[in-house]
Amino acid sequence: MNVMTVDGYSARIEYDSDIDMFRGEILGLTGGADFYGKTPKELKAEFKKSLAVFLEVCAEKGIEPKRNYSGKFNLRIPPELHERLAIAAQAEGKSINTLAQEALAHHVAA
């Protein structure tokens, strides 16, 4: 994953061959904010500038900058995987929810 983090905010980084620069998009915001740079150092500096501008605009308008998440989402999986997940959870003495949370937490751990 090409992710850069600054001050608790993360951005997805991609290379744009059309302009020969890296482009960052700050994730998890209530609006959009992006930035560009030719080097990692320049990219990080532009990230900080773009984030500061975004946060300033949010403060002026009384908008919460980060998206709110409920902690709930629906997940569709094949019935066979559902069965294997249920059996694995039972074998470990856990709920499907707990087993899924552990797997997801492991996948996104830094």
KEKOL-481592 format. One record per residue (C-alpha): residue in three letters; y, x, z. Coordinates in nm, 4 decimals, m for minus. Example, Ala and Ser with C-alpha at 12.3 -4.5 7.8 and 13.67 -1.06 7.14 Angstrom:
2
KESE / Ala / m0.4500 / 1.2300 / 0.7800
KESE / Ser / m0.1060 / 1.3670 / 0.7140
This chain:
110
KESE / Met / 0.0000 / 0.0000 / 0.0000
KESE / Asn / 0.3435 / 0.1289 / m0.0851
KESE / Val / 0.5380 / 0.0096 / 0.2176
KESE / Met / 0.8431 / 0.1675 / 0.3788
KESE / Thr / 0.9613 / 0.0583 / 0.7251
KESE / Val / 1.3125 / 0.0888 / 0.8675
KESE / Asp / 1.4298 / m0.0580 / 1.1988
KESE / Gly / 1.1311 / m0.2938 / 1.2216
KESE / Tyr / 1.1726 / m0.4257 / 0.8660
KESE / Ser / 0.9221 / m0.3463 / 0.5900
KESE / Ala / 0.9752 / m0.3180 / 0.2169
KESE / Arg / 0.7335 / m0.3034 / m0.0752
KESE / Ile / 0.8088 / m0.0028 / m0.2957
KESE / Glu / 0.7344 / 0.0059 / m0.6694
KESE / Tyr / 0.8250 / 0.2443 / m0.9479
KESE / Asp / 1.0300 / 0.0944 / m1.2330
KESE / Ser / 0.9677 / 0.3076 / m1.5414
KESE / Asp / 1.2369 / 0.1238 / m1.7402
KESE / Ile / 1.5120 / 0.2688 / m1.5220
KESE / Asp / 1.3182 / 0.5696 / m1.3861
KESE / Met / 1.3782 / 0.4676 / m1.0241
KESE / Phe / 1.1913 / 0.3322 / m0.7286
KESE / Arg / 1.2671 / m0.0275 / m0.6294
KESE / Gly / 1.2235 / m0.1655 / m0.2813
KESE / Glu / 1.2076 / m0.5304 / m0.1797
KESE / Ile / 1.2540 / m0.6089 / 0.1896
KESE / Leu / 0.9765 / m0.8404 / 0.3062
KESE / Gly / 0.9720 / m1.1298 / 0.5530
KESE / Leu / 1.3384 / m1.2265 / 0.5141
KESE / Thr / 1.4904 / m1.5713 / 0.4853
KESE / Gly / 1.6567 / m1.4509 / 0.1645
KESE / Gly / 1.6202 / m1.1707 / m0.0844
KESE / Ala / 1.7289 / m0.8093 / m0.0464
KESE / Asp / 1.6336 / m0.5166 / m0.2658
KESE / Phe / 1.7420 / m0.1585 / m0.3233
KESE / Tyr / 1.6857 / 0.1352 / m0.5602
KESE / Gly / 1.6545 / 0.5124 / m0.5327
KESE / Lys / 1.5319 / 0.8145 / m0.7269
KESE / Thr / 1.3857 / 1.0024 / m0.4282
KESE / Pro / 1.2248 / 0.8897 / m0.1020
KESE / Lys / 1.5305 / 1.0130 / 0.0909
KESE / Glu / 1.7687 / 0.8206 / m0.1357
KESE / Leu / 1.5426 / 0.5146 / m0.1245
KESE / Lys / 1.5418 / 0.5118 / 0.2570
KESE / Ala / 1.9219 / 0.5468 / 0.2695
KESE / Glu / 1.9625 / 0.2579 / 0.0244
KESE / Phe / 1.7115 / 0.0523 / 0.2278
KESE / Lys / 1.9308 / 0.0983 / 0.5357
KESE / Lys / 2.2460 / 0.0009 / 0.3426
KESE / Ser / 2.0874 / m0.3071 / 0.1864
KESE / Leu / 1.9433 / m0.4181 / 0.5201
KESE / Ala / 2.2800 / m0.3718 / 0.6951
KESE / Val / 2.4562 / m0.5838 / 0.4320
KESE / Phe / 2.1879 / m0.8541 / 0.4528
KESE / Leu / 2.2050 / m0.8652 / 0.8342
KESE / Glu / 2.5855 / m0.8764 / 0.8241
KESE / Val / 2.5852 / m1.1732 / 0.5850
KESE / Cys / 2.3265 / m1.3518 / 0.8013
KESE / Ala / 2.5397 / m1.2966 / 1.1117
KESE / Glu / 2.8525 / m1.4263 / 0.9346
KESE / Lys / 2.6709 / m1.7395 / 0.8192
KESE / Gly / 2.4715 / m1.7948 / 1.1393
KESE / Ile / 2.1395 / m1.7536 / 0.9587
KESE / Glu / 1.8267 / m1.6078 / 1.1196
KESE / Pro / 1.7432 / m1.3022 / 0.9025
KESE / Lys / 1.3659 / m1.3039 / 0.9542
KESE / Arg / 1.1388 / m1.5838 / 0.8426
KESE / Asn / 0.9698 / m1.7811 / 1.1176
KESE / Tyr / 0.5921 / m1.7995 / 1.1114
KESE / Ser / 0.3964 / m2.0740 / 1.2884
KESE / Gly / 0.0811 / m1.8726 / 1.3487
KESE / Lys / m0.1207 / m2.1228 / 1.1456
KESE / Phe / m0.2360 / m2.1112 / 0.7855
KESE / Asn / m0.5174 / m2.2623 / 0.5805
KESE / Leu / m0.7779 / m2.0358 / 0.4316
KESE / Arg / m1.0177 / m2.1437 / 0.1600
KESE / Ile / m1.3384 / m1.9437 / 0.1363
KESE / Pro / m1.6699 / m2.0011 / m0.0382
KESE / Pro / m1.9229 / m2.2045 / 0.1660
KESE / Glu / m2.1626 / m1.9075 / 0.1710
KESE / Leu / m1.8980 / m1.6847 / 0.3311
KESE / His / m1.8145 / m1.9621 / 0.5786
KESE / Glu / m2.1804 / m1.9771 / 0.6802
KESE / Arg / m2.2086 / m1.5983 / 0.7198
KESE / Leu / m1.8863 / m1.5935 / 0.9199
KESE / Ala / m2.0093 / m1.8708 / 1.1512
KESE / Ile / m2.3405 / m1.6930 / 1.2097
KESE / Ala / m2.1707 / m1.3581 / 1.2739
KESE / Ala / m1.9299 / m1.5221 / 1.5205
KESE / Gln / m2.2142 / m1.6957 / 1.7039
KESE / Ala / m2.4106 / m1.3707 / 1.7193
KESE / Glu / m2.1128 / m1.1979 / 1.8833
KESE / Gly / m2.0445 / m1.4914 / 2.1166
KESE / Lys / m1.7057 / m1.5520 / 1.9579
KESE / Ser / m1.5353 / m1.8320 / 1.7723
KESE / Ile / m1.4804 / m1.8100 / 1.3975
KESE / Asn / m1.1073 / m1.8022 / 1.4720
KESE / Thr / m1.1410 / m1.4999 / 1.7032
KESE / Leu / m1.3620 / m1.3114 / 1.4595
KESE / Ala / m1.1215 / m1.3847 / 1.1724
KESE / Gln / m0.8215 / m1.2762 / 1.3826
KESE / Glu / m0.9916 / m0.9465 / 1.4643
KESE / Ala / m1.0758 / m0.8832 / 1.0984
KESE / Leu / m0.7218 / m0.9660 / 0.9842
KESE / Ala / m0.5647 / m0.7537 / 1.2599
KESE / His / m0.7871 / m0.4617 / 1.1593
KESE / His / m0.6838 / m0.4985 / 0.7943
KESE / Val / m0.3090 / m0.4929 / 0.8627
KESE / Ala / m0.3143 / m0.2326 / 1.1447
KESE / Ala / m0.0740 / 0.0536 / 1.0854
